[in-house]
Amino acid sequence: MKIYEIREMSNEEIIKRIEEEENNLVDMRFQHELKNLTNTSKLHLVRRDIAKMKTVLRERDLEAQKAVKVNKEGDN
């Protein structure tokens, strides 16, 4: 998943997608332990996608905090 695709999603969509990917990752790890996972590079890609989504959420959270801080300073 590309970062621009993630940035186009809403926070709710990202959170839902993170939950889905984390469940998918658990399943893939289980398959890997049972030697049923043929493409092990998918583990790496899923972990990266989860990290990207969490990064975008964190960036948005920091921007919101910064905006609130600026508004509070402007009120004084």
N, CA, C and O atoms as CSV, one atom per row, in Angstrom:
chain,resi,resn,atom,element,x,y,z
A,1,MET,N,N,0.845,-1.167,0.000
A,1,MET,CA,C,0.000,0.000,0.000
A,1,MET,C,C,0.896,1.239,0.000
A,1,MET,O,O,1.865,1.330,0.754
A,2,LYS,N,N,0.552,2.164,-0.848
A,2,LYS,CA,C,1.331,3.384,-0.971
A,2,LYS,C,C,0.890,4.400,0.071
A,2,LYS,O,O,-0.262,4.394,0.506
A,3,ILE,N,N,1.805,5.270,0.468
A,3,ILE,CA,C,1.516,6.242,1.513
A,3,ILE,C,C,0.432,7.230,1.071
A,3,ILE,O,O,-0.372,7.672,1.892
A,4,TYR,N,N,0.404,7.579,-0.213
A,4,TYR,CA,C,-0.621,8.515,-0.667
A,4,TYR,C,C,-2.015,7.888,-0.590
A,4,TYR,O,O,-3.005,8.594,-0.397
A,5,GLU,N,N,-2.093,6.561,-0.740
A,5,GLU,CA,C,-3.379,5.876,-0.590
A,5,GLU,C,C,-3.860,5.952,0.857
A,5,GLU,O,O,-5.050,6.124,1.122
A,6,ILE,N,N,-2.922,5.820,1.777
A,6,ILE,CA,C,-3.268,5.878,3.191
A,6,ILE,C,C,-3.705,7.292,3.567
A,6,ILE,O,O,-4.671,7.470,4.309
A,7,ARG,N,N,-3.002,8.283,3.060
A,7,ARG,CA,C,-3.326,9.676,3.385
A,7,ARG,C,C,-4.710,10.078,2.874
A,7,ARG,O,O,-5.324,10.990,3.428
A,8,GLU,N,N,-5.207,9.422,1.841
A,8,GLU,CA,C,-6.535,9.719,1.299
A,8,GLU,C,C,-7.647,9.126,2.162
A,8,GLU,O,O,-8.803,9.536,2.049
A,9,MET,N,N,-7.308,8.164,3.024
A,9,MET,CA,C,-8.308,7.497,3.855
A,9,MET,C,C,-8.627,8.345,5.086
A,9,MET,O,O,-7.809,9.148,5.534
A,10,SER,N,N,-9.837,8.147,5.622
A,10,SER,CA,C,-10.200,8.838,6.862
A,10,SER,C,C,-9.598,8.086,8.042
A,10,SER,O,O,-9.140,6.953,7.897
A,11,ASN,N,N,-9.601,8.721,9.209
A,11,ASN,CA,C,-9.048,8.084,10.398
A,11,ASN,C,C,-9.779,6.789,10.728
A,11,ASN,O,O,-9.153,5.797,11.101
A,12,GLU,N,N,-11.099,6.796,10.591
A,12,GLU,CA,C,-11.876,5.599,10.903
A,12,GLU,C,C,-11.523,4.456,9.961
A,12,GLU,O,O,-11.416,3.303,10.381
A,13,GLU,N,N,-11.343,4.784,8.683
A,13,GLU,CA,C,-10.969,3.756,7.708
A,13,GLU,C,C,-9.589,3.186,8.026
A,13,GLU,O,O,-9.366,1.980,7.917
A,14,ILE,N,N,-8.677,4.053,8.416
A,14,ILE,CA,C,-7.323,3.602,8.740
A,14,ILE,C,C,-7.346,2.693,9.959
A,14,ILE,O,O,-6.701,1.644,9.967
A,15,ILE,N,N,-8.084,3.089,10.983
A,15,ILE,CA,C,-8.162,2.274,12.199
A,15,ILE,C,C,-8.749,0.901,11.887
A,15,ILE,O,O,-8.252,-0.120,12.363
A,16,LYS,N,N,-9.805,0.885,11.088
A,16,LYS,CA,C,-10.421,-0.385,10.704
A,16,LYS,C,C,-9.434,-1.244,9.916
A,16,LYS,O,O,-9.341,-2.452,10.134
A,17,ARG,N,N,-8.713,-0.624,9.016
A,17,ARG,CA,C,-7.743,-1.347,8.183
A,17,ARG,C,C,-6.589,-1.885,9.027
A,17,ARG,O,O,-6.099,-2.986,8.777
A,18,ILE,N,N,-6.153,-1.111,10.027
A,18,ILE,CA,C,-5.083,-1.584,10.913
A,18,ILE,C,C,-5.529,-2.843,11.639
A,18,ILE,O,O,-4.773,-3.810,11.731
A,19,GLU,N,N,-6.754,-2.834,12.153
A,19,GLU,CA,C,-7.270,-4.013,12.853
A,19,GLU,C,C,-7.309,-5.228,11.932
A,19,GLU,O,O,-6.934,-6.332,12.327
A,20,GLU,N,N,-7.769,-5.012,10.695
A,20,GLU,CA,C,-7.828,-6.109,9.736
A,20,GLU,C,C,-6.429,-6.649,9.430
A,20,GLU,O,O,-6.216,-7.861,9.394
A,21,GLU,N,N,-5.485,-5.742,9.212
A,21,GLU,CA,C,-4.126,-6.166,8.864
A,21,GLU,C,C,-3.442,-6.852,10.033
A,21,GLU,O,O,-2.674,-7.792,9.828
A,22,GLU,N,N,-3.707,-6.398,11.267
A,22,GLU,CA,C,-3.114,-7.062,12.419
A,22,GLU,C,C,-3.663,-8.477,12.570
A,22,GLU,O,O,-2.920,-9.399,12.907
A,23,ASN,N,N,-4.961,-8.653,12.322
A,23,ASN,CA,C,-5.538,-10.001,12.347
A,23,ASN,C,C,-4.949,-10.863,11.245
A,23,ASN,O,O,-4.663,-12.043,11.449
A,24,ASN,N,N,-4.772,-10.264,10.077
A,24,ASN,CA,C,-4.165,-10.961,8.948
A,24,ASN,C,C,-2.729,-11.369,9.293
A,24,ASN,O,O,-2.289,-12.466,8.950
A,25,LEU,N,N,-2.019,-10.494,9.962
A,25,LEU,CA,C,-0.638,-10.782,10.337
A,25,LEU,C,C,-0.565,-11.959,11.311
A,25,LEU,O,O,0.314,-12.813,11.191
A,26,VAL,N,N,-1.478,-12.003,12.263
A,26,VAL,CA,C,-1.518,-13.132,13.208
A,26,VAL,C,C,-1.754,-14.436,12.452
A,26,VAL,O,O,-1.091,-15.441,12.711
A,27,ASP,N,N,-2.696,-14.413,11.523
A,27,ASP,CA,C,-2.976,-15.611,10.729
A,27,ASP,C,C,-1.764,-16.033,9.909
A,27,ASP,O,O,-1.447,-17.218,9.807
A,28,MET,N,N,-1.096,-15.046,9.329
A,28,MET,CA,C,0.076,-15.353,8.504
A,28,MET,C,C,1.208,-15.919,9.360
A,28,MET,O,O,1.910,-16.832,8.926
A,29,ARG,N,N,1.390,-15.394,10.553
A,29,ARG,CA,C,2.423,-15.931,11.444
A,29,ARG,C,C,2.113,-17.384,11.816
A,29,ARG,O,O,3.003,-18.232,11.875
A,30,PHE,N,N,0.836,-17.645,12.062
A,30,PHE,CA,C,0.433,-19.011,12.384
A,30,PHE,C,C,0.706,-19.937,11.200
A,30,PHE,O,O,1.227,-21.037,11.381
A,31,GLN,N,N,0.361,-19.502,10.000
A,31,GLN,CA,C,0.621,-20.295,8.800
A,31,GLN,C,C,2.121,-20.507,8.614
A,31,GLN,O,O,2.556,-21.586,8.209
A,32,HIS,N,N,2.899,-19.484,8.907
A,32,HIS,CA,C,4.348,-19.580,8.767
A,32,HIS,C,C,4.916,-20.632,9.726
A,32,HIS,O,O,5.798,-21.405,9.353
A,33,GLU,N,N,4.408,-20.656,10.953
A,33,GLU,CA,C,4.866,-21.649,11.923
A,33,GLU,C,C,4.503,-23.068,11.497
A,33,GLU,O,O,5.236,-24.017,11.778
A,34,LEU,N,N,3.367,-23.204,10.818
A,34,LEU,CA,C,2.933,-24.523,10.359
A,34,LEU,C,C,3.531,-24.884,8.994
A,34,LEU,O,O,3.221,-25.930,8.424
A,35,LYS,N,N,4.375,-24.017,8.495
A,35,LYS,CA,C,5.032,-24.219,7.183
A,35,LYS,C,C,4.041,-24.201,6.027
A,35,LYS,O,O,4.284,-24.828,4.996
A,36,ASN,N,N,2.927,-23.491,6.189
A,36,ASN,CA,C,1.934,-23.389,5.120
A,36,ASN,C,C,2.015,-22.079,4.361
A,36,ASN,O,O,1.331,-21.910,3.351
A,37,LEU,N,N,2.833,-21.154,4.824
A,37,LEU,CA,C,2.969,-19.864,4.156
A,37,LEU,C,C,4.060,-19.972,3.105
A,37,LEU,O,O,5.227,-20.199,3.424
A,38,THR,N,N,3.664,-19.807,1.841
A,38,THR,CA,C,4.637,-19.975,0.765
A,38,THR,C,C,5.447,-18.709,0.517
A,38,THR,O,O,6.634,-18.785,0.200
A,39,ASN,N,N,4.821,-17.555,0.656
A,39,ASN,CA,C,5.511,-16.292,0.404
A,39,ASN,C,C,5.725,-15.566,1.732
A,39,ASN,O,O,4.860,-14.821,2.192
A,40,THR,N,N,6.874,-15.793,2.333
A,40,THR,CA,C,7.147,-15.224,3.650
A,40,THR,C,C,7.419,-13.728,3.600
A,40,THR,O,O,7.400,-13.071,4.641
A,41,SER,N,N,7.669,-13.177,2.432
A,41,SER,CA,C,7.912,-11.738,2.335
A,41,SER,C,C,6.641,-10.943,2.618
A,41,SER,O,O,6.706,-9.743,2.884
A,42,LYS,N,N,5.492,-11.600,2.561
A,42,LYS,CA,C,4.238,-10.924,2.882
A,42,LYS,C,C,4.211,-10.474,4.336
A,42,LYS,O,O,3.613,-9.446,4.654
A,43,LEU,N,N,4.845,-11.224,5.214
A,43,LEU,CA,C,4.920,-10.827,6.619
A,43,LEU,C,C,5.553,-9.449,6.749
A,43,LEU,O,O,5.049,-8.582,7.463
A,44,HIS,N,N,6.648,-9.267,6.056
A,44,HIS,CA,C,7.362,-8.000,6.078
A,44,HIS,C,C,6.497,-6.875,5.510
A,44,HIS,O,O,6.442,-5.785,6.080
A,45,LEU,N,N,5.831,-7.133,4.402
A,45,LEU,CA,C,5.012,-6.110,3.756
A,45,LEU,C,C,3.820,-5.702,4.618
A,45,LEU,O,O,3.473,-4.523,4.683
A,46,VAL,N,N,3.200,-6.667,5.272
A,46,VAL,CA,C,2.048,-6.352,6.125
A,46,VAL,C,C,2.497,-5.524,7.323
A,46,VAL,O,O,1.825,-4.565,7.705
A,47,ARG,N,N,3.632,-5.892,7.917
A,47,ARG,CA,C,4.143,-5.109,9.048
A,47,ARG,C,C,4.456,-3.679,8.621
A,47,ARG,O,O,4.185,-2.736,9.364
A,48,ARG,N,N,5.019,-3.517,7.442
A,48,ARG,CA,C,5.322,-2.180,6.929
A,48,ARG,C,C,4.058,-1.368,6.705
A,48,ARG,O,O,4.011,-0.185,7.039
A,49,ASP,N,N,3.026,-2.002,6.137
A,49,ASP,CA,C,1.757,-1.302,5.897
A,49,ASP,C,C,1.127,-0.848,7.208
A,49,ASP,O,O,0.611,0.266,7.299
A,50,ILE,N,N,1.168,-1.703,8.216
A,50,ILE,CA,C,0.626,-1.331,9.522
A,50,ILE,C,C,1.397,-0.134,10.077
A,50,ILE,O,O,0.801,0.799,10.617
A,51,ALA,N,N,2.705,-0.166,9.945
A,51,ALA,CA,C,3.527,0.935,10.442
A,51,ALA,C,C,3.214,2.241,9.704
A,51,ALA,O,O,3.154,3.304,10.321
A,52,LYS,N,N,3.017,2.161,8.402
A,52,LYS,CA,C,2.677,3.355,7.629
A,52,LYS,C,C,1.359,3.948,8.094
A,52,LYS,O,O,1.235,5.162,8.252
A,53,MET,N,N,0.369,3.080,8.312
A,53,MET,CA,C,-0.943,3.563,8.731
A,53,MET,C,C,-0.879,4.195,10.122
A,53,MET,O,O,-1.498,5.229,10.371
A,54,LYS,N,N,-0.130,3.567,11.019
A,54,LYS,CA,C,0.014,4.130,12.355
A,54,LYS,C,C,0.768,5.458,12.306
A,54,LYS,O,O,0.475,6.364,13.086
A,55,THR,N,N,1.722,5.579,11.409
A,55,THR,CA,C,2.470,6.821,11.256
A,55,THR,C,C,1.561,7.947,10.788
A,55,THR,O,O,1.638,9.059,11.310
A,56,VAL,N,N,0.709,7.679,9.820
A,56,VAL,CA,C,-0.217,8.696,9.323
A,56,VAL,C,C,-1.177,9.122,10.432
A,56,VAL,O,O,-1.457,10.311,10.580
A,57,LEU,N,N,-1.680,8.172,11.206
A,57,LEU,CA,C,-2.562,8.517,12.321
A,57,LEU,C,C,-1.838,9.393,13.333
A,57,LEU,O,O,-2.403,10.365,13.835
A,58,ARG,N,N,-0.600,9.055,13.629
A,58,ARG,CA,C,0.186,9.838,14.593
A,58,ARG,C,C,0.450,11.239,14.059
A,58,ARG,O,O,0.366,12.207,14.815
A,59,GLU,N,N,0.767,11.370,12.781
A,59,GLU,CA,C,0.988,12.686,12.180
A,59,GLU,C,C,-0.263,13.546,12.309
A,59,GLU,O,O,-0.184,14.724,12.658
A,60,ARG,N,N,-1.413,12.951,12.027
A,60,ARG,CA,C,-2.670,13.689,12.121
A,60,ARG,C,C,-2.955,14.099,13.556
A,60,ARG,O,O,-3.440,15.203,13.805
A,61,ASP,N,N,-2.654,13.215,14.501
A,61,ASP,CA,C,-2.861,13.527,15.907
A,61,ASP,C,C,-1.975,14.695,16.335
A,61,ASP,O,O,-2.431,15.603,17.030
A,62,LEU,N,N,-0.712,14.671,15.921
A,62,LEU,CA,C,0.206,15.756,16.270
A,62,LEU,C,C,-0.222,17.075,15.646
A,62,LEU,O,O,-0.116,18.127,16.277
A,63,GLU,N,N,-0.703,17.024,14.414
A,63,GLU,CA,C,-1.187,18.245,13.769
A,63,GLU,C,C,-2.389,18.821,14.513
A,63,GLU,O,O,-2.503,20.036,14.676
A,64,ALA,N,N,-3.281,17.946,14.959
A,64,ALA,CA,C,-4.462,18.394,15.700
A,64,ALA,C,C,-4.047,19.002,17.036
A,64,ALA,O,O,-4.592,20.028,17.443
A,65,GLN,N,N,-3.094,18.383,17.718
A,65,GLN,CA,C,-2.609,18.920,18.983
A,65,GLN,C,C,-1.949,20.277,18.782
A,65,GLN,O,O,-2.120,21.190,19.590
A,66,LYS,N,N,-1.194,20.396,17.697
A,66,LYS,CA,C,-0.520,21.653,17.398
A,66,LYS,C,C,-1.542,22.751,17.122
A,66,LYS,O,O,-1.371,23.886,17.568
A,67,ALA,N,N,-2.599,22.421,16.393
A,67,ALA,CA,C,-3.638,23.397,16.073
A,67,ALA,C,C,-4.356,23.848,17.346
A,67,ALA,O,O,-4.666,25.031,17.491
A,68,VAL,N,N,-4.621,22.925,18.262
A,68,VAL,CA,C,-5.280,23.269,19.523
A,68,VAL,C,C,-4.371,24.176,20.347
A,68,VAL,O,O,-4.834,25.142,20.953
A,69,LYS,N,N,-3.103,23.868,20.367
A,69,LYS,CA,C,-2.131,24.665,21.127
A,69,LYS,C,C,-2.057,26.086,20.568
A,69,LYS,O,O,-2.026,27.055,21.328
A,70,VAL,N,N,-2.028,26.207,19.255
A,70,VAL,CA,C,-1.963,27.525,18.618
A,70,VAL,C,C,-3.233,28.321,18.938
A,70,VAL,O,O,-3.167,29.520,19.205
A,71,ASN,N,N,-4.384,27.647,18.909
A,71,ASN,CA,C,-5.650,28.318,19.215
A,71,ASN,C,C,-5.686,28.800,20.657
A,71,ASN,O,O,-6.189,29.889,20.931
A,72,LYS,N,N,-5.159,28.006,21.582
A,72,LYS,CA,C,-5.137,28.402,22.979
A,72,LYS,C,C,-4.211,29.591,23.194
A,72,LYS,O,O,-4.532,30.493,23.967
A,73,GLU,N,N,-3.078,29.600,22.524
A,73,GLU,CA,C,-2.155,30.719,22.658
A,73,GLU,C,C,-2.729,31.982,22.046
A,73,GLU,O,O,-2.469,33.087,22.522
A,74,GLY,N,N,-3.514,31.816,20.986
A,74,GLY,CA,C,-4.143,32.961,20.342
A,74,GLY,C,C,-5.254,33.566,21.178
A,74,GLY,O,O,-5.552,34.751,21.032
A,75,ASP,N,N,-5.879,32.778,22.058
A,75,ASP,CA,C,-6.963,33.249,22.901
A,75,ASP,C,C,-6.450,34.114,24.052
A,75,ASP,O,O,-7.177,34.962,24.568
A,76,ASN,N,N,-5.207,33.899,24.447
A,76,ASN,CA,C,-4.644,34.638,25.598
A,76,ASN,C,C,-4.284,36.022,25.264
A,76,ASN,O,O,-3.803,36.759,26.124
